[in-house]
Amino acid sequence: MSRTSIPVDESTKERLDNLKQDNETWDEFLTRIAGEDEPIQQGDLSDEALDEIERNIERSRESF
């Protein structure tokens, strides 16, 4: 199994920490939120959070 790192801002990491359950690994958490069983709905995130995600994606693209 290969491993990878995903750079995120500290504020994004804090938000993810709040969503992650104590008994799951980061891989389990990301699989859960990306899975078809519990998809993230558009209304689940505030406009501010969506803007922050878009900025992070753009910064990530620029770094490559």
C-alpha positions as a LaTeX table, in Angstrom:
\begin{tabular}{lrrr}
\hline
Residue & $x$ (\AA) & $y$ (\AA) & $z$ (\AA) \\
\hline
Met1 & 0.00 & 0.00 & 0.00 \\
Ser2 & 1.42 & 3.38 & $-0.93$ \\
Arg3 & 1.13 & 6.43 & 1.31 \\
Thr4 & 0.74 & 10.09 & 0.44 \\
Ser5 & 0.59 & 13.45 & 2.16 \\
Ile6 & $-2.03$ & 16.11 & 1.55 \\
Pro7 & $-1.03$ & 19.63 & 2.59 \\
Val8 & $-3.83$ & 21.63 & 4.25 \\
Asp9 & $-3.93$ & 24.89 & 6.15 \\
Glu10 & $-4.05$ & 24.73 & 9.94 \\
Ser11 & $-7.65$ & 25.99 & 9.97 \\
Thr12 & $-8.68$ & 23.23 & 7.56 \\
Lys13 & $-6.92$ & 20.63 & 9.71 \\
Glu14 & $-8.79$ & 21.91 & 12.77 \\
Arg15 & $-12.13$ & 21.58 & 10.95 \\
Leu16 & $-11.25$ & 18.05 & 9.88 \\
Asp17 & $-10.16$ & 17.18 & 13.43 \\
Asn18 & $-13.63$ & 18.20 & 14.62 \\
Leu19 & $-15.30$ & 15.90 & 12.08 \\
Lys20 & $-13.01$ & 12.91 & 12.65 \\
Gln21 & $-14.13$ & 10.37 & 15.23 \\
Asp22 & $-11.66$ & 9.52 & 17.99 \\
Asn23 & $-11.72$ & 5.81 & 17.20 \\
Glu24 & $-10.88$ & 6.08 & 13.48 \\
Thr25 & $-7.62$ & 6.55 & 11.59 \\
Trp26 & $-7.22$ & 9.42 & 9.13 \\
Asp27 & $-7.55$ & 6.93 & 6.30 \\
Glu28 & $-10.79$ & 5.56 & 7.73 \\
Phe29 & $-12.10$ & 9.10 & 8.23 \\
Leu30 & $-11.32$ & 10.21 & 4.68 \\
Thr31 & $-12.79$ & 7.00 & 3.28 \\
Arg32 & $-15.95$ & 7.62 & 5.32 \\
Ile33 & $-16.47$ & 11.21 & 4.21 \\
Ala34 & $-15.61$ & 10.42 & 0.59 \\
Gly35 & $-17.70$ & 7.25 & 0.48 \\
Glu36 & $-21.10$ & 6.84 & $-1.08$ \\
Asp37 & $-22.71$ & 5.87 & 2.23 \\
Glu38 & $-22.40$ & 9.32 & 3.78 \\
Pro39 & $-21.70$ & 11.85 & 1.02 \\
Ile40 & $-21.06$ & 15.46 & 1.99 \\
Gln41 & $-23.99$ & 17.55 & 0.80 \\
Gln42 & $-23.52$ & 21.02 & $-0.63$ \\
Gly43 & $-25.48$ & 22.59 & 2.22 \\
Asp44 & $-23.24$ & 20.98 & 4.84 \\
Leu45 & $-20.57$ & 23.65 & 4.42 \\
Ser46 & $-20.89$ & 27.40 & 4.92 \\
Asp47 & $-20.07$ & 29.80 & 2.09 \\
Glu48 & $-16.95$ & 30.79 & 4.04 \\
Ala49 & $-15.82$ & 27.16 & 4.27 \\
Leu50 & $-16.45$ & 26.60 & 0.56 \\
Asp51 & $-14.43$ & 29.73 & $-0.29$ \\
Glu52 & $-11.57$ & 28.48 & 1.88 \\
Ile53 & $-11.63$ & 25.09 & 0.17 \\
Glu54 & $-11.54$ & 26.74 & $-3.26$ \\
Arg55 & $-8.57$ & 28.91 & $-2.20$ \\
Asn56 & $-6.73$ & 25.85 & $-0.89$ \\
Ile57 & $-7.35$ & 23.94 & $-4.11$ \\
Glu58 & $-6.08$ & 26.87 & $-6.19$ \\
Arg59 & $-2.95$ & 27.22 & $-4.03$ \\
Ser60 & $-2.35$ & 23.48 & $-4.34$ \\
Arg61 & $-2.66$ & 23.64 & $-8.13$ \\
Glu62 & $-0.26$ & 26.59 & $-8.27$ \\
Ser63 & 2.35 & 24.68 & $-6.26$ \\
Phe64 & 2.62 & 22.02 & $-8.96$ \\
\hline
\end{tabular}
